[in-house]
Amino acid sequence: MRALLPALGALLFACGSAPPPAASPPTDPATPATSTSATASTAAAADDAPVPRSRPLDLTSACPHDVHLYFGDQPGDGKGQAGVVATGATIPVPRGADGTTVVWVVDDTGFGLGSVHITKHMRHIRIDAACMKIDADSTR
């Protein structure tokens, strides 16, 4: 029996000294892992984030006749868009993604006569009554 005691003690020591291995939760293929859902929720939040709006921009013409316009870097480059403003009318002006644009007064053939470079802080463009001046500012 004395020989049995040291063997029994060694057995109890070996069984009681190490904690049992932690059981991992079963994985369900229908349930995404935590890191995947965190990534998905972050991507969804980025898609739902509001797009920064640029400041409204309008153009008013005091010219006694319709004025042909071009919104873009260079008239005739095919990258901008054409427009017309009537006497005394105010029209909205498109901006680029960065809030800037160039507004051209053009003749009937699309040739540039004058332009103004618009920054993201500008709000209003005016064409004078003599049809000779186009300018822009950040106030009305």
ZIZIJO-V64202 format. One record per residue. SS is DSSP state (H for helix, E for strand, L for the rest). OMEGA is omega as a letter, one per 30 degrees, with the letter a starting at -180 (999 if undefined). NEAR is the number of other ideal C-beta (glycine too) atoms within 8 Angstrom. Layout:
SS_OMEGA_NEAR ; SS_OMEGA_NEAR
This chain:
L_l_4 ; H_l_5 ; H_a_6 ; H_a_7 ; H_l_8 ; H_l_8 ; H_l_8 ; H_l_8 ; H_l_8 ; H_l_8 ; H_l_8 ; H_l_8 ; H_a_8 ; H_a_8 ; H_a_6 ; H_a_5 ; H_a_5 ; L_l_4 ; L_a_3 ; L_l_4 ; L_a_4 ; L_a_4 ; L_l_4 ; L_a_4 ; L_l_4 ; L_l_4 ; L_l_6 ; L_a_5 ; L_a_4 ; L_a_3 ; L_l_6 ; L_l_5 ; L_a_7 ; H_a_5 ; H_l_6 ; H_a_8 ; H_l_9 ; H_l_8 ; H_a_8 ; H_a_9 ; H_l_8 ; H_l_8 ; H_l_8 ; H_l_8 ; H_l_8 ; H_l_7 ; H_a_6 ; H_a_5 ; L_a_6 ; L_l_3 ; L_a_4 ; L_l_4 ; L_l_4 ; L_a_8 ; L_l_9 ; L_a_6 ; L_l_14 ; E_a_11 ; E_l_15 ; E_l_12 ; E_l_12 ; L_a_9 ; L_a_11 ; L_l_5 ; L_l_6 ; L_a_7 ; E_l_11 ; E_a_12 ; E_l_13 ; E_l_14 ; E_a_13 ; L_a_12 ; L_a_6 ; L_l_8 ; L_l_11 ; L_a_6 ; L_l_8 ; L_a_4 ; L_a_5 ; L_l_12 ; E_a_7 ; E_l_10 ; E_l_9 ; E_l_8 ; E_a_13 ; L_l_7 ; L_l_9 ; L_a_6 ; L_l_8 ; E_a_6 ; E_l_8 ; E_a_7 ; L_l_12 ; L_l_6 ; L_l_11 ; L_a_6 ; L_l_4 ; L_l_5 ; L_a_10 ; L_l_10 ; E_l_11 ; E_l_13 ; E_a_15 ; E_l_13 ; E_a_13 ; E_l_13 ; L_a_7 ; L_l_4 ; L_l_5 ; L_l_11 ; L_a_8 ; E_l_11 ; E_a_7 ; E_a_9 ; E_l_9 ; E_l_10 ; E_a_6 ; E_l_13 ; L_a_7 ; L_a_9 ; L_a_7 ; L_a_12 ; L_a_11 ; E_l_13 ; E_l_15 ; E_l_11 ; E_a_14 ; L_a_10 ; L_l_6 ; L_a_6 ; L_a_10 ; L_a_5 ; L_l_7 ; E_l_12 ; E_a_7 ; E_l_10 ; E_a_7 ; L_l_6 ; L_l_5 ; L_999_3
